[in-house]
Structures are given as C-alpha cells and as structure tokens.
C-alpha cells in the first residue's frame, strides 16, 4: 500500500461524498416536482380537460434539477473509479 493508493482512495472517497451531497437536494426536488406533475396530469384527465403542451416553469425546473443531479452523480462515479484504481494499482 503506497502513497499513490492512499491518495487515490482519499480522492475517490472525497469525490463520492461531494457527489452524493450535491445530488441529494436536486434529486429530491426533482422527484417532488415529478410527483406533482403526475398528480396534475391525473386530475386533468379526470376532469376531461386538455393540458397545454407548452413548457411550464415546473418542467424547466425539473430539467434543471435533473441535470444538476446527473452532474453530481458523474462526480460520484469518478470517485468510485478512483477508488477502484487505487485497488488496481496496489
């Protein structure tokens, strides 16, 4: 176990922790908006009305939150790769 392994493990764990903490908030808000959107869709179909297909503020926010969560997940994946590299090079 050399200093390179320790460095890779430390950096990997740090990136996983950072990615998880950054993804948790936007993902929760995305899921809440998605559930609300599904509820509105069910209500509109029950009511018999047609929904407007133009983008809404909620749909724009959902895409923004999804993108933030995807970016944070990519950071966490890089961290996992670094951890495995630390074991591979050991």
N, CA and C of each residue as an Amber inpcrd file, in Angstrom:
protein
   270
   0.8650000  -1.1690000   0.0000000   0.0000000   0.0000000   0.0000000
   0.9080000   1.2280000   0.0000000   0.9670000   1.8780000  -1.1360000
   1.8330000   3.0290000  -1.2720000   1.0780000   4.3370000  -1.1500000
   1.8240000   5.4090000  -1.2440000   1.1820000   6.7190000  -1.1290000
   0.2300000   7.0210000  -2.2880000   0.4920000   6.4460000  -3.4600000
  -0.4080000   6.6580000  -4.5950000  -1.7720000   6.0280000  -4.3250000
  -1.7520000   4.8210000  -3.7490000  -3.0130000   4.1570000  -3.4180000
  -3.8080000   4.9850000  -2.4160000  -3.1390000   5.4480000  -1.3860000
  -3.8280000   6.2450000  -0.3690000  -4.3830000   7.5340000  -0.9590000
  -3.6230000   8.1430000  -1.8390000  -4.0790000   9.3710000  -2.4870000
  -5.3150000   9.1090000  -3.3500000  -5.2730000   8.0240000  -4.1350000
  -6.4240000   7.6910000  -4.9790000  -7.6490000   7.3480000  -4.1400000
  -7.4670000   6.5840000  -3.0610000  -8.5960000   6.2450000  -2.1970000
  -9.1820000   7.4830000  -1.5370000  -8.3060000   8.3390000  -1.0350000
  -8.7840000   9.5610000  -0.3850000  -9.5320000  10.4650000  -1.3420000
  -8.9640000  10.6520000  -2.5310000  -9.6270000  11.4850000  -3.5270000
 -10.9470000  10.8510000  -3.9780000 -10.9580000   9.5280000  -4.1240000
 -12.1790000   8.8430000  -4.5330000 -13.2840000   8.9600000  -3.4990000
 -12.9290000   8.7580000  -2.2380000 -13.9270000   8.8720000  -1.1740000
 -14.4390000  10.3070000  -1.0840000 -13.5370000  11.2620000  -1.2320000
 -13.9560000  12.6710000  -1.1860000 -14.9060000  12.9990000  -2.3320000
 -14.6060000  12.5170000  -3.5240000 -15.4790000  12.7940000  -4.6720000
 -16.8300000  12.1020000  -4.5380000 -16.8450000  10.8960000  -3.9960000
 -18.1240000  10.2090000  -3.7800000 -18.9650000  11.0000000  -2.7790000
 -18.3390000  11.4540000  -1.6940000 -19.0720000  12.2170000  -0.6820000
 -19.5800000  13.5430000  -1.2500000 -18.7530000  14.2260000  -2.0150000
 -19.1610000  15.5010000  -2.6160000 -20.2940000  15.2730000  -3.6210000
 -20.1500000  14.2520000  -4.4610000 -21.1810000  13.9590000  -5.4530000
 -22.5020000  13.6070000  -4.8050000 -22.4560000  12.7960000  -3.7540000
 -23.6910000  12.4130000  -3.0690000 -24.3610000  13.6180000  -2.4270000
 -23.5750000  14.4460000  -1.7650000 -24.1760000  15.6010000  -1.0860000
 -24.7310000  16.6190000  -2.0840000 -24.1020000  16.7280000  -3.2440000
 -24.6040000  17.6590000  -4.2520000 -25.8070000  17.1100000  -5.0050000
 -25.9440000  15.7960000  -5.1030000 -27.0570000  15.1980000  -5.8550000
 -28.3120000  15.0530000  -5.0080000 -28.1670000  14.9400000  -3.7170000
 -29.3030000  14.6420000  -2.8470000 -30.3970000  15.7050000  -2.9230000
 -30.0500000  16.9700000  -2.8310000 -31.0470000  18.0490000  -2.8460000
 -31.7850000  18.1830000  -4.1680000 -31.0740000  18.3490000  -5.2860000
 -31.7760000  18.4800000  -6.5720000 -32.6040000  17.2370000  -6.9310000
 -32.1260000  16.0380000  -6.5580000 -32.8730000  14.8360000  -6.8840000
 -34.1840000  14.7860000  -6.1050000 -34.1570000  15.1940000  -4.8440000
 -35.3820000  15.2100000  -4.0370000 -36.3800000  16.2300000  -4.5930000
 -35.9010000  17.4020000  -4.9850000 -36.7970000  18.4080000  -5.5560000
 -37.3420000  17.9520000  -6.9090000 -36.5120000  17.2780000  -7.6970000
 -36.9640000  16.7410000  -8.9810000 -38.0740000  15.7130000  -8.7750000
 -37.8850000  14.8060000  -7.8260000 -38.8960000  13.7850000  -7.5610000
 -40.2030000  14.4090000  -7.0760000 -40.1080000  15.4480000  -6.2400000
 -41.3170000  16.1170000  -5.7500000 -42.0700000  16.7930000  -6.8980000
 -41.3430000  17.4760000  -7.7770000 -41.9960000  18.1150000  -8.9270000
 -42.5740000  17.0870000  -9.8880000 -41.8900000  15.9780000 -10.0480000
 -42.3730000  14.9140000 -10.9260000 -43.6770000  14.3250000 -10.3800000
 -43.7350000  14.1120000  -9.0750000 -44.9610000  13.5900000  -8.4560000
 -46.0990000  14.5960000  -8.5890000 -45.7910000  15.8650000  -8.4050000
 -46.8230000  16.8950000  -8.5470000 -47.3190000  16.9810000  -9.9850000
 -46.4250000  16.8630000 -10.9310000 -46.7900000  16.8860000 -12.3500000
 -47.6890000  15.6950000 -12.6950000 -47.3660000  14.5230000 -12.1560000
 -48.1960000  13.3370000 -12.3960000 -49.5770000  13.5160000 -11.7760000
 -49.6410000  14.1190000 -10.6090000 -50.9120000  14.3650000  -9.9570000
 -51.7650000  15.3400000 -10.7770000 -51.1520000  16.3700000 -11.2920000
 -51.8690000  17.3410000 -12.1220000 -52.3650000  16.6650000 -13.3960000
 -51.5600000  15.8030000 -13.9840000 -51.9710000  15.0780000 -15.1910000
 -53.1760000  14.1970000 -14.9180000 -53.1430000  13.4780000 -13.8040000
 -54.2880000  12.6300000 -13.4520000 -55.5420000  13.4690000 -13.2370000
 -55.4030000  14.5900000 -12.5750000 -56.5480000  15.4620000 -12.3240000
 -57.1100000  16.0040000 -13.6310000 -56.2330000  16.4510000 -14.5140000
 -56.6900000  16.9990000 -15.8000000 -57.3830000  15.9290000 -16.6370000
 -56.8600000  14.7060000 -16.6260000 -57.5060000  13.6570000 -17.4160000
 -58.8540000  13.2740000 -16.8030000 -58.9570000  13.2900000 -15.4910000
 -60.2240000  13.0020000 -14.8210000 -61.2510000  14.0820000 -15.1260000
 -60.7590000  15.3190000 -15.1590000 -61.6320000  16.4540000 -15.4020000
 -62.0410000  16.5420000 -16.8640000 -61.2800000  15.9120000 -17.7180000
 -61.6170000  15.9080000 -19.1330000 -60.9970000  17.0530000 -19.9080000
 -60.1720000  17.8400000 -19.2600000 -59.5460000  18.9670000 -19.9350000
 -58.2720000  18.5560000 -20.6430000 -57.9050000  19.3260000 -21.6160000
 -56.6530000  19.0790000 -22.3230000 -55.5590000  19.9370000 -21.6970000
 -54.4440000  19.3300000 -21.4710000 -53.3200000  20.0730000 -20.9150000
 -52.5850000  20.7960000 -22.0220000 -52.0990000  21.9400000 -21.6920000
 -51.2900000  22.7090000 -22.6200000 -49.9390000  22.0220000 -22.7470000
 -49.4410000  21.8390000 -23.9530000 -48.1860000  21.1200000 -24.1550000
 -46.9630000  22.0350000 -24.1160000 -47.1600000  23.3100000 -23.8730000
 -46.0170000  24.2180000 -23.7930000 -45.2410000  23.9640000 -22.5100000
 -43.9430000  24.2630000 -22.5290000 -43.1630000  24.0550000 -21.3080000
 -43.6100000  25.0090000 -20.1970000 -43.6880000  24.4600000 -19.0050000
 -44.0770000  25.2590000 -17.8450000 -42.8460000  25.5600000 -17.0060000
 -43.0220000  26.4020000 -16.0260000 -41.9180000  26.6890000 -15.1220000
 -41.4770000  25.4530000 -14.3700000 -42.4490000  24.5980000 -14.0250000
 -42.1140000  23.3670000 -13.3160000 -41.3130000  22.4170000 -14.1990000
 -41.6540000  22.3320000 -15.4840000 -40.9070000  21.4340000 -16.3680000
 -39.4850000  21.9340000 -16.5950000 -39.3260000  23.2480000 -16.6540000
 -37.9800000  23.8150000 -16.7910000 -37.1760000  23.5450000 -15.5210000
 -37.8080000  23.7090000 -14.3570000 -37.1350000  23.4360000 -13.0860000
 -36.7820000  21.9550000 -12.9750000 -37.6790000  21.0870000 -13.4440000
 -37.3880000  19.6530000 -13.4050000 -36.1700000  19.3070000 -14.2380000
 -36.0590000  19.8870000 -15.4130000 -34.8920000  19.5980000 -16.2540000
 -33.6200000  20.1580000 -15.6270000 -33.7210000  21.3100000 -14.9720000
 -32.5630000  21.8850000 -14.2920000 -32.1270000  21.0050000 -13.1260000
 -33.0820000  20.5500000 -12.3060000 -32.7480000  19.6920000 -11.1700000
 -32.1900000  18.3490000 -11.6320000 -32.7690000  17.7940000 -12.7030000
 -32.2770000  16.5230000 -13.2270000 -30.8390000  16.6670000 -13.7090000
 -30.5510000  17.7700000 -14.3720000 -29.1870000  17.9960000 -14.8790000
 -28.1970000  18.1720000 -13.7340000 -28.5890000  18.9040000 -12.6860000
 -27.7180000  19.0670000 -11.5200000 -27.4430000  17.7230000 -10.8500000
 -28.4710000  16.8880000 -10.7320000 -28.2930000  15.5730000 -10.1180000
 -27.4100000  14.6820000 -10.9880000 -27.5440000  14.7790000 -12.3030000
 -26.7150000  13.9790000 -13.1970000 -25.2510000  14.3990000 -13.1090000
 -25.0110000  15.7040000 -13.0120000 -23.6450000  16.1970000 -12.8840000
 -23.0200000  15.7090000 -11.5780000 -23.7730000  15.7840000 -10.4950000
 -23.2670000  15.3250000  -9.2050000 -23.0410000  13.8130000  -9.2150000
 -23.9090000  13.0660000  -9.8810000 -23.7240000  11.6170000  -9.9830000
 -22.4670000  11.2890000 -10.7810000 -22.1830000  12.0700000 -11.7930000
 -20.9540000  11.8630000 -12.5730000 -19.7250000  12.0940000 -11.7000000
 -19.7830000  13.0860000 -10.8260000 -18.6720000  13.3370000  -9.8950000
 -18.4840000  12.1310000  -8.9830000 -19.5860000  11.5770000  -8.4720000
 -19.5020000  10.4040000  -7.5990000 -18.9600000   9.1910000  -8.3520000
 -19.3310000   9.0390000  -9.6100000 -18.8320000   7.9140000 -10.4090000
 -17.3320000   8.0320000 -10.6300000 -16.8460000   9.2410000 -10.8540000
 -15.4020000   9.4470000 -10.9860000 -14.7190000   9.0490000  -9.6770000
 -15.3410000   9.3700000  -8.5520000 -14.7910000   8.9690000  -7.2600000
 -14.7080000   7.4570000  -7.1220000 -15.7420000   6.7450000  -7.5520000
 -15.7250000   5.2840000  -7.4880000 -14.6200000   4.7270000  -8.3810000
 -14.4490000   5.3120000  -9.5470000 -13.3840000   4.8760000 -10.4560000
 -12.0210000   5.0840000  -9.8060000 -11.8250000   6.2010000  -9.1320000
 -10.5610000   6.4490000  -8.4580000 -10.3100000   5.4290000  -7.3380000
 -11.3570000   5.0750000  -6.6130000 -11.2080000   4.0610000  -5.5610000
 -10.7680000   2.7250000  -6.1770000 -11.4260000   2.3210000  -7.2570000
 -11.0430000   1.0650000  -7.9080000  -9.6210000   1.1430000  -8.4900000
  -9.2480000   2.2900000  -9.0060000  -7.8680000   2.4480000  -9.4870000
  -6.8800000   2.3060000  -8.3500000  -7.2450000   2.8020000  -7.1800000
  -6.3630000   2.6530000  -6.0210000  -6.1460000   1.1970000  -5.6630000
  -7.2010000   0.3730000  -5.7870000  -7.0510000  -1.0500000  -5.5250000
  -6.3080000  -1.7450000  -6.6740000  -6.5710000  -1.3210000  -7.8870000
  -5.9600000  -1.9520000  -9.0550000  -4.4590000  -1.7130000  -9.0880000
  -4.0260000  -0.5420000  -8.7450000  -2.6100000  -0.2130000  -8.7900000
  -1.8430000  -0.7120000  -7.5660000  -2.5770000  -1.2650000  -6.6050000
  -1.9450000  -1.7140000  -5.3480000  -1.2960000  -3.0100000  -5.4000000
